[in-house]
Amino acid sequence: MNRVLLGALGALMLVAIGVFWWQGRAIEAPGAPPPDVSEQPPILRDAPTVLPSADASTMTGPKLPEAVEMTKEQKRFARYDRNNDSIITRNEMLATRVNAFRKLDVDGNNLLTFEEWAVSTVKKFEGADGDRNGRLSPGEFATTRPKPRAPATRCAC
């Protein structure tokens, strides 16, 4: 029983010491007084109170930048160059294929097995085989090509 009382008393004393120490550390010392005006350099001491003005009618600013039309290849390069450093890294090159990979990775384990690839390929084949004879004619095969992207519509504002 005495050990329990002594332990509880010791714990209370440690907590009290910690609280007083924490409160003592929380008090901030007053800040330094503002500098004396006489100690400022003469340039700041004798500065005019009114700012000078200039006649801007004779001044001209720099030329405005002109928009440069990018070629198709420059646009393609810019799509891959995510951080605009004029260099395409391996990660930047592969980043554009992530959505296509996720469509093929059915179980979502970031591993593309032969079965996952085969299922998507068989579905694509069956969708193109219109007469269901197990063979693709040139017309049926033409339906498997990637669909062209629709041109970007401009705002009619």
C-alpha positions as MATLAB code, in Angstrom:
seq = 'MNRVLLGALGALMLVAIGVFWWQGRAIEAPGAPPPDVSEQPPILRDAPTVLPSADASTMTGPKLPEAVEMTKEQKRFARYDRNNDSIITRNEMLATRVNAFRKLDVDGNNLLTFEEWAVSTVKKFEGADGDRNGRLSPGEFATTRPKPRAPATRCAC';
ca = [
       0.000    0.000    0.000;
       2.838    2.370    0.855;
       4.489    1.704   -2.486;
       1.301    2.617   -4.342;
       0.944    5.882   -2.387;
       4.589    6.780   -2.899;
       4.315    5.977   -6.622;
       1.180    8.102   -7.031;
       2.785   10.974   -5.067;
       5.919   10.762   -7.204;
       3.875   10.786  -10.413;
       1.915   13.833   -9.224;
       5.147   15.650   -8.367;
       6.600   14.877  -11.789;
       3.456   16.163  -13.476;
       3.493   19.345  -11.342;
       7.165   19.977  -12.150;
       6.436   19.460  -15.851;
       3.506   21.886  -15.778;
       5.535   24.609  -14.029;
       8.465   24.087  -16.385;
       6.154   24.244  -19.426;
       4.501   27.462  -18.207;
       7.880   29.025  -17.549;
       9.014   28.208  -21.086;
       5.844   29.672  -22.600;
       6.555   33.209  -21.375;
       8.094   35.261  -24.142;
      10.735   37.835  -23.491;
       9.798   41.348  -24.586;
      10.992   42.263  -28.082;
      13.872   44.576  -28.804;
      13.019   48.286  -28.713;
      12.587   50.056  -32.039;
      15.789   51.519  -33.490;
      16.631   55.126  -32.734;
      16.067   57.468  -35.695;
      19.445   59.079  -35.135;
      21.119   55.689  -35.712;
      19.655   55.366  -39.259;
      21.950   56.009  -42.212;
      21.799   59.545  -43.620;
      20.156   58.293  -46.827;
      17.078   57.106  -44.927;
      17.068   59.992  -42.465;
      17.036   62.686  -45.160;
      14.671   60.873  -47.571;
      11.998   63.059  -49.181;
       8.439   62.442  -48.066;
       6.967   62.914  -51.561;
       7.809   60.423  -54.296;
       9.147   61.849  -57.566;
       6.977   61.564  -60.664;
       7.919   61.122  -64.304;
       6.248   62.052  -67.570;
       5.237   58.666  -69.033;
       3.967   60.072  -72.334;
       7.399   59.719  -73.968;
       8.152   56.270  -72.544;
       7.418   52.953  -74.222;
       7.376   49.506  -72.685;
       8.815   46.277  -74.079;
       7.187   44.601  -77.089;
       4.440   42.153  -76.288;
       5.257   38.504  -76.945;
       3.751   37.019  -80.068;
       1.980   33.671  -80.105;
       3.810   31.137  -82.235;
       1.799   28.468  -84.037;
       3.220   25.079  -83.112;
       3.629   22.346  -85.677;
       1.875   19.011  -85.218;
       5.124   17.403  -84.023;
       5.806   20.219  -81.541;
       2.306   19.797  -80.094;
       2.868   16.048  -79.797;
       6.189   16.661  -78.027;
       4.547   19.154  -75.653;
       1.867   16.591  -74.692;
       4.544   14.160  -73.521;
       6.805   16.777  -71.867;
       4.800   17.160  -68.632;
       7.254   19.427  -66.757;
       8.137   21.630  -69.782;
      11.890   21.113  -69.536;
      12.245   20.262  -73.264;
      13.266   16.707  -72.382;
      11.005   13.660  -72.333;
      11.903   11.152  -69.640;
      10.868    7.510  -69.590;
       8.240    8.211  -66.916;
       6.774   11.073  -68.958;
       6.612    8.831  -72.023;
       4.873    6.018  -70.141;
       2.470    8.319  -68.250;
       0.277    8.728  -71.325;
      -0.352    4.981  -71.473;
      -1.587    4.569  -67.882;
      -5.306    4.724  -68.745;
      -4.918    2.148  -71.512;
      -3.036   -0.142  -69.120;
      -5.721    0.221  -66.450;
      -8.393   -0.824  -68.955;
      -6.471   -4.028  -69.677;
      -5.582   -4.745  -66.024;
      -8.945   -6.197  -65.008;
      -8.003   -7.332  -61.477;
      -6.172   -4.060  -60.655;
      -2.939   -5.613  -59.382;
      -0.716   -3.557  -61.751;
       0.356   -6.742  -63.509;
      -0.884   -7.504  -67.004;
      -1.193  -11.242  -67.408;
      -1.542  -13.019  -70.720;
      -5.107  -13.957  -69.811;
      -6.095  -10.324  -69.214;
      -4.579   -9.300  -72.541;
      -6.134  -12.261  -74.347;
      -9.633  -11.531  -73.001;
      -9.510   -7.937  -74.248;
      -8.133   -9.044  -77.622;
     -10.802  -11.740  -78.030;
     -13.525   -9.203  -77.174;
     -12.104   -6.832  -79.773;
     -11.999   -9.640  -82.370;
     -15.542  -10.794  -81.612;
     -16.812   -7.239  -81.832;
     -15.235   -6.820  -85.274;
     -16.349  -10.231  -86.636;
     -19.742   -9.149  -87.972;
     -20.711  -12.420  -89.685;
     -19.418  -14.594  -86.789;
     -17.389  -16.883  -89.038;
     -14.176  -16.658  -86.971;
     -12.338  -14.662  -89.666;
     -11.976  -10.957  -90.329;
     -12.453   -9.623  -93.819;
     -10.605   -6.396  -94.749;
     -13.800   -4.440  -94.079;
     -14.272   -6.040  -90.670;
     -10.612   -5.534  -89.805;
     -10.912   -1.825  -90.667;
     -13.396   -1.456  -87.802;
     -10.636   -2.339  -85.286;
      -8.513    0.727  -86.030;
      -8.408    3.402  -83.334;
     -11.122    5.981  -83.649;
      -9.886    9.410  -84.725;
     -10.120   12.086  -82.108;
     -12.758   14.704  -82.559;
     -11.270   18.136  -83.197;
     -11.384   20.489  -80.278;
     -14.442   22.684  -80.493;
     -13.857   26.363  -80.099;
     -15.958   28.409  -77.775;
     -18.562   30.491  -79.613;
     -18.557   33.180  -76.949;
];
